[in-house]
Amino acid sequence: MVVHMDRVFFFDAVRRELFKGGLTQPQVVGMTAILDAWEKRFTQADRRWLAYILATAYHETAYTMQPVRETLAESDLRAVEILETAFAAGRLSWVKTPYWRPDEDGRCWLGRGLVQLTHKRNYEAMSALTGIDLVADPDRAMEMDAAVTILIEGMLQGSFTGHKLADHLNATTEDWVNARRIVNGTDRAEKLAGYAMAFHAALRPDAAQDRPRS
């Protein structure tokens, strides 16, 4: 049986706890796309996984819940300019090789989507997962359907770092902090843990689906 989330309760809760009392239409659309995809394919899976997926999108998109380009720039050119400036100023000390610089074909493998997919090898892997040639057109990672698939499947399968949701949230472990390793080491792990727990508190089955029909 498909278990539907109580959407009214969910949006009321996240509006209050995570969005400072107000939601924009794009934020609602983005979260709805994630919830719809989850209920369609993973309704019996651990609800904590969905919470951490939502928290990751919340953080990686700067709370917009829309697929975005790294730095929130409107173009690759502008994103590269912003990243180069930050790199030259020493603000990206963890970056050894600037992955955003255009390759020999002029394509940039900077972050895109709901989970900020980077590096050509990851675009190749997600092309196979989505059935979309993201190598030929990396910007398609910002299409909502593709972005949601990359976000959910990538975190379930451990596609980004080798860590997957089931490693940190399972029958014997509830490690919201180290779940950050699924995407990006321990960068802002405590913040992500807080976001995820807030999303988890907002997720509950819709009681109406269990009521007998008259």
C-alpha positions in Angstrom: 0.0 0.0 0.0 1.2 3.5 -0.9 1.7 5.6 2.3 0.9 9.2 1.6 2.4 11.9 3.8 0.1 14.4 5.5 0.9 17.3 3.2 -1.0 19.9 5.2 0.8 19.0 8.4 4.1 18.8 6.6 4.0 22.2 4.9 2.6 23.9 8.1 5.5 22.4 10.1 8.3 23.2 7.7 7.0 26.7 7.1 7.2 27.4 10.8 10.4 25.5 11.7 12.6 26.0 8.5 11.2 28.7 6.4 10.7 31.6 8.9 6.9 31.5 8.6 6.5 31.7 4.9 6.9 29.6 1.8 7.3 30.7 -1.8 5.6 28.8 -4.7 8.9 27.5 -6.0 9.8 26.1 -2.6 6.4 24.3 -2.4 6.9 23.0 -6.0 10.4 21.7 -5.2 9.3 19.9 -2.0 6.2 18.5 -3.7 8.4 17.0 -6.5 10.6 15.2 -3.9 7.6 14.0 -1.9 5.8 12.8 -5.0 8.8 10.9 -6.3 9.3 9.3 -2.9 5.7 8.2 -2.5 5.7 6.8 -6.0 8.8 4.5 -5.5 10.0 4.4 -1.9 6.9 4.7 0.2 7.8 1.8 2.4 11.4 2.9 3.0 12.7 4.5 6.2 11.1 8.0 6.6 14.4 9.3 8.1 15.9 8.8 4.7 13.3 11.1 3.1 14.0 13.6 5.9 17.7 13.7 5.2 17.1 13.9 1.4 14.9 17.0 2.0 17.5 18.5 4.3 20.2 18.0 1.7 18.1 19.8 -0.9 17.3 22.5 1.6 21.0 23.2 2.2 22.4 22.6 -1.2 20.0 24.9 -3.0 20.3 27.7 -0.4 16.8 27.0 0.8 15.2 27.6 -2.6 14.2 23.9 -3.0 14.8 24.4 -6.7 17.6 22.9 -8.9 20.3 25.6 -9.0 23.7 26.2 -10.5 26.6 26.4 -8.0 26.9 30.0 -6.6 23.3 30.5 -7.7 24.6 32.1 -10.9 22.4 32.4 -13.9 25.1 31.1 -16.3 28.1 28.9 -16.3 30.3 31.9 -17.2 29.2 33.8 -14.2 29.5 30.8 -11.9 33.1 30.2 -13.1 33.9 33.9 -12.5 32.6 33.7 -8.9 34.4 30.4 -8.2 37.7 31.7 -9.7 37.5 34.8 -7.6 36.9 32.8 -4.4 39.6 30.3 -5.3 42.2 33.1 -5.9 41.3 34.7 -2.6 41.9 31.4 -0.7 38.3 30.9 0.2 38.1 27.4 -1.3 41.1 25.9 0.5 39.7 22.4 0.2 39.8 22.5 -3.6 43.0 21.0 -5.0 42.0 21.1 -8.7 39.4 23.7 -9.9 36.8 21.4 -11.2 34.6 24.2 -12.6 37.1 25.2 -15.3 35.8 24.4 -18.8 37.2 21.2 -20.4 38.5 20.8 -23.9 34.9 20.7 -25.2 34.0 23.9 -23.3 31.8 22.1 -20.8 31.9 23.0 -17.1 31.5 20.3 -14.5 30.5 22.6 -11.7 27.7 22.0 -9.2 24.1 21.7 -10.5 20.8 20.4 -9.3 19.3 19.8 -5.9 22.5 18.1 -4.6 25.1 20.1 -6.5 26.5 17.4 -8.9 30.1 18.0 -9.7 32.9 16.4 -11.8 32.5 14.8 -15.2 32.6 11.2 -13.8 29.5 12.0 -11.7 27.7 13.4 -14.6 28.5 10.2 -16.5 27.3 8.0 -13.7 24.1 10.0 -13.3 23.5 9.9 -17.1 23.2 6.1 -16.7 20.9 6.5 -13.7 18.5 9.1 -15.3 18.6 7.9 -18.9 19.5 11.5 -19.8 22.8 12.4 -21.5 24.1 14.8 -18.9 27.6 14.7 -20.4 26.3 16.2 -23.7 24.2 18.8 -21.9 25.2 19.2 -18.2 22.5 21.8 -17.6 19.8 19.1 -17.9 20.8 18.2 -14.3 18.8 21.3 -13.4 15.6 19.9 -14.8 13.3 19.0 -11.9 12.7 15.4 -12.7 16.4 14.7 -13.4 17.4 16.6 -10.3 15.0 14.7 -8.0 16.2 11.4 -9.4 19.8 12.3 -8.9 19.2 13.5 -5.4 17.2 10.5 -4.2 18.9 7.6 -6.1 22.3 9.0 -5.5 21.8 9.2 -1.8 20.2 5.8 -1.6 22.9 4.1 -3.6 25.9 5.9 -2.3 26.7 7.3 -5.7 28.5 10.5 -4.5 31.0 9.4 -1.8 30.4 5.7 -1.3 28.3 6.4 1.8 24.6 5.8 1.5 21.6 6.6 3.7 21.3 3.1 5.0 24.8 3.3 6.4 23.9 6.0 8.9 20.1 5.6 9.4 19.1 2.0 10.0 17.5 -0.3 12.5 20.5 0.0 14.9 21.9 3.4 14.0 20.5 7.0 13.9 23.5 9.1 13.1 22.1 12.3 11.6 25.5 14.1 11.8 27.6 11.5 9.9 24.9 11.1 7.3 26.4 14.2 5.8 29.2 12.0 4.6 26.8 10.7 1.9 27.3 14.0 0.0 30.1 16.1 1.4 32.3 14.8 4.2 31.5 16.6 7.5 30.9 20.0 6.0 28.2 21.7 8.1 27.2 18.3 9.3 25.7 19.6 12.6 23.5 22.1 10.7 22.3 19.4 8.3 21.5 17.1 11.2 19.2 19.8 12.7 17.5 20.5 9.3 16.9 16.7 8.9 15.4 16.3 12.3 13.1 19.2 11.6 12.0 17.6 8.3 11.5 14.3 10.1 9.2 15.8 12.7 7.1 17.2 9.8 6.7 13.8 8.1 3.7 11.8 9.2 1.3 9.5 7.3 -2.0 11.0 6.2 -4.6 9.7 8.7 -7.3 10.3 6.1 -6.1 7.4 4.0 -6.9 4.9 6.8 -10.4 6.1 7.4 -13.1 3.8 6.2 -15.0 5.0 3.2 -18.7 5.6 3.7 
